[in-house]
Amino acid sequence: MKYTQLGRTGLKVSRLVLGTMNFGPQTDEPTSHSIMDAALGAGLNFFDTANVYGWGENKGRTEEILGTWFAQGGGRRDKTVLATKVYANMAGEGDPWPNYDRLSALNIRRAVEASLKRLQTDYIDLYQFHHVDRRTPFEEIWQAVDVLIQQGKVLYAGSSNFPGYKIAQANETAARRGSVGLVSEQCLYNLAERRAEMEVIPAAQEYGLGVIPWSPLHGGLLGGVIKKEVEGGRRASGRSADALANSSVRAQVQAYEDLLDKHGLEPGETALAWLLTRPGVTGPIVGPRTAEQLESALRALELELSEEVLSALDEVFPGPGASPEAFAW
């Protein structure tokens, strides 16, 4: 396993992040435990979840699955760098009471205690804001987080789905308070979706945040979806199906698969390996539903992409260009 520092911190994390969003909704508890055991056995130490995972009436279920896994002992918790998130409404279905969502000091306090209970741990390594809260000033957010850090319940704070200017605003406010501020940003970033290169990633690099891309295969679009249709009759679904309905997108994906076929490369592994070459990227989040999917993701760590392949990928999926030159003189 390869490791790197998380942003400007001294924390060492694996270059792949185990995403747990499927644990509960699509992967049962025993299989989820087996996947986590296999990940930890391979040296993957960075696990990501969120309080809302499980969704609907089962919100919090994914954190519970991690909690029962930690409770098995064997050093599982000590070896794991645990990241979870706060923002989504955690009130019960039809519950009209306010203050169960967003980033008020009250909800942060309430949410972290609930997550700790579900996770069966007494601290969270990386506590991430799942979305921007336009109603709550960062002074209030950092006040709440600083208390949690002083109590030892949270070690670091990160953001998710933040635009560049909010990363700057958050960390400038933290600096005025003498707080550590954000140390990571979890954003949508992959070969087919490179808008983060315009502002988010430059802001993250400027402020010393590690970038943690989510949806590295863009909902399966970069995982060989056309080839799977042709060879196995398995049709795309969800986001990838919607995207392939656009003829220009389908042609782009076909060009991507043809390029990799020419070089004997597997699409999903290549998409992950490409992210590992990108400046500022700590490691992409992989969300395996099965042990086989985890094994495929791990192989990406050993994949060395040649300059020829990297240049050809840029031609198929051109990025937006450097900022501000991409939109200015």
Backbone torsions as a table, in degrees:
resi	resn	phi	psi	omega
1	MET	NA	141.8	177.2
2	LYS	-101.6	141.2	-177.8
3	TYR	-124.0	159.4	176.3
4	THR	-149.4	168.6	175.7
5	GLN	-79.2	144.7	174.3
6	LEU	-81.6	101.7	-180.0
7	GLY	56.9	-134.9	-177.4
8	ARG	-87.3	4.8	-177.5
9	THR	-83.2	172.2	173.9
10	GLY	-91.7	6.0	-175.9
11	LEU	-78.2	126.2	179.7
12	LYS	-94.6	125.6	-178.8
13	VAL	-130.6	153.9	178.0
14	SER	-68.1	155.1	-177.6
15	ARG	-81.2	-0.6	165.2
16	LEU	-120.5	145.1	179.1
17	VAL	-113.3	128.2	178.5
18	LEU	-81.0	110.6	175.1
19	GLY	-85.7	137.5	-172.6
20	THR	-113.5	12.5	-173.3
21	MET	-58.8	-28.3	-179.3
22	ASN	-80.4	-12.7	-176.7
23	PHE	-72.3	113.8	-175.5
24	GLY	112.7	-70.4	-178.6
25	PRO	-64.0	-39.7	-175.7
26	GLN	-121.6	-23.0	-177.5
27	THR	-122.1	125.7	-175.9
28	ASP	-71.8	170.4	-173.0
29	GLU	-62.5	-47.4	179.7
30	PRO	-60.0	-42.2	179.4
31	THR	-67.1	-39.1	177.1
32	SER	-59.8	-44.4	178.2
33	HIS	-61.4	-41.2	179.8
34	SER	-64.0	-40.4	178.9
35	ILE	-64.8	-42.3	179.1
36	MET	-66.2	-38.1	175.9
37	ASP	-62.2	-43.3	-180.0
38	ALA	-65.7	-40.5	178.9
39	ALA	-63.1	-48.4	-179.9
40	LEU	-64.7	-37.6	177.7
41	GLY	-63.0	-29.3	178.4
42	ALA	-85.2	-1.2	179.2
43	GLY	94.1	2.4	179.1
44	LEU	-76.5	113.3	-172.1
45	ASN	-111.5	-1.7	-173.4
46	PHE	-107.0	109.1	-177.5
47	PHE	-112.8	133.7	-178.0
48	ASP	-119.1	136.0	176.1
49	THR	-146.0	-168.7	176.7
50	ALA	-156.7	151.7	-178.0
51	ASN	-62.3	-27.7	-175.7
52	VAL	-84.8	-12.4	-176.4
53	TYR	-63.0	140.0	-168.7
54	GLY	117.5	-37.6	170.1
55	TRP	62.2	159.8	176.0
56	GLY	54.8	-131.9	179.5
57	GLU	-73.1	-10.8	-178.0
58	ASN	-105.5	21.7	177.0
59	LYS	-53.8	133.7	-178.4
60	GLY	94.4	-10.9	-176.3
61	ARG	-62.3	-38.6	-178.1
62	THR	-65.0	-42.9	176.3
63	GLU	-60.9	-36.8	177.9
64	GLU	-62.6	-38.6	179.2
65	ILE	-65.3	-40.1	174.8
66	LEU	-64.3	-38.3	-179.5
67	GLY	-62.5	-43.1	178.8
68	THR	-69.3	-27.6	175.4
69	TRP	-70.2	-47.0	176.6
70	PHE	-58.2	-38.3	-175.8
71	ALA	-65.2	-15.6	177.6
72	GLN	-71.7	-12.0	177.6
73	GLY	77.4	-146.9	-179.6
74	GLY	70.1	21.3	-179.9
75	GLY	77.4	10.4	-176.3
76	ARG	-56.1	-47.5	-177.0
77	ARG	-69.4	-43.1	-177.3
78	ASP	-63.9	-31.7	-178.4
79	LYS	-82.7	-13.9	-173.3
80	THR	-99.6	131.5	167.5
81	VAL	-89.4	109.5	-170.3
82	LEU	-98.6	123.9	176.6
83	ALA	-119.6	131.5	172.2
84	THR	-135.4	179.7	-172.2
85	LYS	-136.4	158.3	177.9
86	VAL	-134.5	140.4	170.4
87	TYR	165.0	-49.7	-171.6
88	ALA	-62.2	156.3	179.6
89	ASN	-72.4	119.6	-177.9
90	MET	-104.3	7.3	176.0
91	ALA	-67.9	157.4	179.0
92	GLY	-67.3	161.6	179.1
93	GLU	-57.1	126.8	179.1
94	GLY	78.7	3.5	180.0
95	ASP	-77.9	119.0	-174.4
96	PRO	-85.5	-5.1	-173.8
97	TRP	-70.0	136.2	179.5
98	PRO	-82.2	-178.9	175.2
99	ASN	70.1	24.7	174.3
100	TYR	-111.0	16.9	178.0
101	ASP	-150.2	179.1	179.1
102	ARG	65.4	-157.8	-167.7
103	LEU	-122.1	31.3	172.7
104	SER	-64.7	157.3	177.5
105	ALA	-58.8	-36.9	179.5
106	LEU	-63.9	-47.4	-177.8
107	ASN	-70.4	-36.1	176.9
108	ILE	-59.9	-45.3	179.1
109	ARG	-62.5	-45.5	-179.3
110	ARG	-64.3	-44.6	-173.9
111	ALA	-69.0	-39.5	-177.8
112	VAL	-67.8	-37.4	178.3
113	GLU	-64.6	-40.4	179.8
114	ALA	-67.0	-40.9	178.8
115	SER	-64.9	-43.0	178.9
116	LEU	-59.3	-39.3	179.4
117	LYS	-66.0	-46.2	-179.8
118	ARG	-65.8	-37.9	-176.9
119	LEU	-80.5	-8.6	-179.8
120	GLN	53.8	47.9	178.0
121	THR	-141.2	166.8	179.5
122	ASP	-107.9	2.8	175.4
123	TYR	-154.7	155.7	176.8
124	ILE	-117.6	127.6	-177.8
125	ASP	-68.6	-48.0	-177.5
126	LEU	-130.3	112.4	-179.3
127	TYR	-103.4	115.7	-170.6
128	GLN	-109.2	138.8	173.3
129	PHE	-81.4	115.3	-170.3
130	HIS	-69.7	-20.3	-178.3
131	HIS	-161.1	164.7	174.8
132	VAL	-69.8	134.8	172.5
133	ASP	-109.2	102.3	-176.5
134	ARG	-73.5	-11.1	-176.7
135	ARG	-94.6	-15.8	-174.6
136	THR	-112.8	123.7	179.6
137	PRO	-68.4	149.5	-179.3
138	PHE	-65.0	-25.0	176.0
139	GLU	-58.1	-42.1	179.4
140	GLU	-70.1	-42.0	-179.9
141	ILE	-60.4	-47.3	-178.0
142	TRP	-69.5	-31.8	175.6
143	GLN	-59.4	-45.2	-179.8
144	ALA	-65.8	-43.8	-178.1
145	VAL	-67.6	-39.7	179.2
146	ASP	-60.2	-38.4	176.9
147	VAL	-62.9	-43.6	179.6
148	LEU	-63.8	-38.0	177.9
149	ILE	-65.9	-43.4	178.1
150	GLN	-62.2	-33.9	178.9
151	GLN	-79.1	-10.2	-179.0
152	GLY	80.2	12.8	-178.9
153	LYS	-87.1	-22.0	178.3
154	VAL	-136.3	139.6	179.2
155	LEU	-101.3	-44.0	-179.0
156	TYR	-136.1	158.2	176.2
157	ALA	-119.2	143.5	177.7
158	GLY	-137.7	170.7	178.7
159	SER	-118.1	166.6	175.8
160	SER	-147.1	131.9	178.2
161	ASN	65.7	30.8	177.9
162	PHE	-90.3	138.9	169.1
163	PRO	-74.7	165.7	-176.7
164	GLY	-58.2	-40.8	-176.1
165	TYR	-68.5	-27.5	177.1
166	LYS	-75.1	-33.6	173.4
167	ILE	-60.3	-45.4	179.0
168	ALA	-63.5	-46.3	-179.0
169	GLN	-61.5	-43.6	-179.4
170	ALA	-61.8	-45.6	-175.0
171	ASN	-79.8	-27.6	172.9
172	GLU	-67.7	-39.4	176.8
173	THR	-64.7	-42.7	178.6
174	ALA	-61.5	-41.4	-178.9
175	ALA	-62.5	-39.8	178.7
176	ARG	-63.5	-29.5	179.8
177	ARG	-87.7	-8.8	-174.0
178	GLY	76.8	21.9	179.7
179	SER	-93.2	160.4	-179.3
180	VAL	-68.2	-39.2	-179.2
181	GLY	82.9	-166.7	-179.0
182	LEU	-72.1	139.6	176.1
183	VAL	-117.6	-4.1	179.9
184	SER	-154.5	156.1	173.7
185	GLU	-134.5	124.5	178.0
186	GLN	-101.8	114.9	-172.5
187	CYS	-135.8	160.8	173.6
188	LEU	-72.8	116.9	-176.8
189	TYR	-158.4	124.3	177.0
190	ASN	-163.5	179.5	-178.5
191	LEU	-55.9	-39.1	-176.2
192	ALA	-86.1	-12.8	-178.4
193	GLU	-135.5	93.5	-171.8
194	ARG	-113.7	16.4	-178.8
195	ARG	-62.7	-23.4	179.0
196	ALA	-60.9	-21.8	179.9
197	GLU	-68.7	-17.6	-177.4
198	MET	-71.5	-53.2	-173.4
199	GLU	-131.9	-38.8	-172.4
200	VAL	-65.5	-52.8	-176.9
201	ILE	-67.2	-42.6	174.8
202	PRO	-58.7	-39.8	178.3
203	ALA	-65.4	-42.2	179.2
204	ALA	-61.5	-43.3	179.4
205	GLN	-65.7	-40.1	-178.9
206	GLU	-63.1	-35.5	-177.3
207	TYR	-100.7	6.6	174.3
208	GLY	76.4	32.9	177.7
209	LEU	-95.9	136.8	170.2
210	GLY	-76.2	137.7	-179.8
211	VAL	-96.1	126.6	-178.3
212	ILE	-118.9	95.8	-177.3
213	PRO	-70.3	134.2	170.5
214	TRP	-106.3	160.5	-174.4
215	SER	53.7	55.0	-177.3
216	PRO	-64.7	-21.2	177.1
217	LEU	-101.9	9.5	177.3
218	HIS	52.3	55.7	178.0
219	GLY	66.8	25.6	179.8
220	GLY	95.7	-9.2	-176.8
221	LEU	-61.2	-30.6	-176.5
222	LEU	-99.6	13.1	-176.6
223	GLY	-102.2	22.5	-179.5
224	GLY	82.2	36.4	-171.3
225	VAL	-65.7	-37.8	-179.5
226	ILE	-70.2	-42.5	178.8
227	LYS	-61.7	-38.6	178.5
228	LYS	-65.0	-37.2	176.3
229	GLU	-61.3	-46.2	-175.2
230	VAL	-69.6	-43.8	-172.9
231	GLU	-83.1	-36.6	-173.3
232	GLY	-119.4	-0.8	-178.8
233	GLY	72.5	8.3	179.3
234	ARG	-83.0	114.1	-175.4
235	ARG	-87.6	150.4	178.2
236	ALA	-65.4	154.2	178.1
237	SER	-140.5	166.8	175.9
238	GLY	62.9	-137.1	-175.5
239	ARG	-60.8	-39.5	-177.8
240	SER	-67.2	-37.4	178.1
241	ALA	-64.7	-42.2	178.8
242	ASP	-62.5	-40.9	-178.8
243	ALA	-67.5	-42.0	-177.4
244	LEU	-69.2	-16.0	176.3
245	ALA	-67.0	-20.0	175.9
246	ASN	-85.3	120.0	-173.8
247	SER	-61.7	-35.9	-179.4
248	SER	-70.3	-36.4	176.6
249	VAL	-66.7	-42.6	179.6
250	ARG	-61.0	-41.0	178.9
251	ALA	-64.3	-38.0	178.7
252	GLN	-65.2	-45.0	179.4
253	VAL	-66.0	-37.6	177.5
254	GLN	-63.1	-41.4	177.9
255	ALA	-63.1	-37.8	177.5
256	TYR	-63.1	-48.0	-178.8
257	GLU	-67.8	-37.2	178.0
258	ASP	-64.2	-41.8	179.1
259	LEU	-60.2	-46.3	-177.3
260	LEU	-71.0	-34.0	176.8
261	ASP	-63.3	-38.7	178.0
262	LYS	-60.7	-35.5	-177.1
263	HIS	-98.5	4.4	178.6
264	GLY	68.9	34.1	-177.1
265	LEU	-109.1	148.2	178.7
266	GLU	-90.8	131.0	-172.3
267	PRO	-57.0	-51.3	-176.8
268	GLY	-61.3	-43.1	179.4
269	GLU	-65.4	-37.2	179.7
270	THR	-66.7	-42.1	179.6
271	ALA	-60.6	-39.1	177.3
272	LEU	-69.9	-44.3	-178.9
273	ALA	-62.6	-35.5	177.7
274	TRP	-61.8	-44.8	179.3
275	LEU	-60.6	-34.7	-179.6
276	LEU	-68.5	-15.0	176.5
277	THR	-90.9	-8.1	-171.6
278	ARG	-82.5	137.6	180.0
279	PRO	-58.8	136.4	175.3
280	GLY	86.2	-12.1	-176.5
281	VAL	-79.9	123.5	174.3
282	THR	-75.7	-53.1	178.5
283	GLY	178.2	142.0	178.6
284	PRO	-76.6	154.4	176.3
285	ILE	-87.7	125.6	174.3
286	VAL	-110.1	136.0	-176.8
287	GLY	-119.4	70.5	-175.3
288	PRO	-67.9	139.7	172.4
289	ARG	-93.9	-18.9	-177.7
290	THR	-136.5	164.7	177.2
291	ALA	-63.9	-34.3	-179.3
292	GLU	-64.2	-39.3	178.9
293	GLN	-66.3	-35.5	176.1
294	LEU	-64.6	-43.3	179.7
295	GLU	-60.0	-40.0	178.5
296	SER	-63.5	-42.4	180.0
297	ALA	-64.0	-40.7	-179.4
298	LEU	-64.1	-31.6	179.3
299	ARG	-64.7	-25.3	-180.0
300	ALA	-63.0	-25.6	-179.8
301	LEU	-66.1	-25.5	-178.3
302	GLU	-97.0	-1.2	-174.8
303	LEU	-86.0	121.3	177.7
304	GLU	-102.9	116.0	179.9
305	LEU	-90.4	128.6	-179.3
306	SER	-71.8	161.7	176.5
307	GLU	-60.8	-34.2	178.2
308	GLU	-61.8	-45.3	179.9
309	VAL	-67.9	-43.1	-179.6
310	LEU	-60.9	-42.2	178.7
311	SER	-65.3	-40.9	179.8
312	ALA	-66.4	-36.9	177.2
313	LEU	-64.1	-37.3	176.8
314	ASP	-64.6	-31.6	178.2
315	GLU	-72.2	-38.4	179.4
316	VAL	-73.0	-44.0	-179.6
317	PHE	-122.6	77.4	-177.7
318	PRO	-67.2	137.8	176.9
319	GLY	-78.5	175.5	-176.9
320	PRO	-74.8	-15.5	-177.1
321	GLY	95.0	168.6	-178.7
322	ALA	-64.9	146.7	177.1
323	SER	-102.8	133.8	9.0
324	PRO	-95.0	3.8	-175.8
325	GLU	-56.9	-29.9	-177.4
326	ALA	-63.8	-24.4	-178.4
327	PHE	-128.3	8.3	179.6
328	ALA	-135.5	177.8	-178.3
329	TRP	-71.6	NA	NA
